[in-house]
Amino acid sequence: MRRSAVAMALLCLSTSSAGVMVVNRRLAFFPDAVGHSVFAGVAIALLFSLNVQASVLGLSVLIGLTITFLSLRSHLASDTVIGLVFSGAVALGLALVSREPQATAGLSRFFLGDVLTVDDYQILALAGLAGLSFVFHFFLTNRLTLSCVIPRAKKNAWADYLFGAYLALVVAISVQAVGVLLVTALLIAPAATGRVLSVSLKGMFWVALATGALAGQIGLWASFQPAIDAASGASVVLVNVLIFCLATGYRRFFPAR
């Protein structure tokens, strides 16, 4: 339980901060596109006798850079590009898995995940990811915010590619620890709550961090209560959604000034 609480705290530092840019740049389906490339990553690793973690990370970064490239170079909206790449990644994964049936044996842990089973290696990976997130946002938040205002600003294109690679790493490393379901929720829900309660990007960032951290710990604690006795990941997601609903109701009656 203590190890899971530490892992959840580290995970929230990365996902909640990255989620602010995901929501502002309308990339809500990006985590799903990267997360479901796990199909292909695991199958490629088995087909060519590669390390599974390295294969998943490498393919995830490639997917992130592909989405960024098509978003910048084509006239298609980001959601259209993500849907296209998402479909291709899933189709590739299914095609490879059909050639390597044993690949399906280890896929459930990537999709469902279980924060209660994280090991020391995964905690170290999450700690490194949290440190990378701090450096990334310290140096690139302003440039990425400018890209939200001027999406086609060529002078900031390199920052967009770095963001695509960084976000892919956040999803890939987190998925290996806690699964696609929890990672997607932790990217979107805290940032959405921050968007509802805040009137500035800075406020949204801090509210998202606080919301993600609070929901993660409450969800873990609740999942152990005999009256609830639910899966930890599902409990964390439900607490995040509940906080968002409460924030929306509060803003309904007390509009921002």
Beta strands, then each sheet from edge to edge (+ up, - down):
end
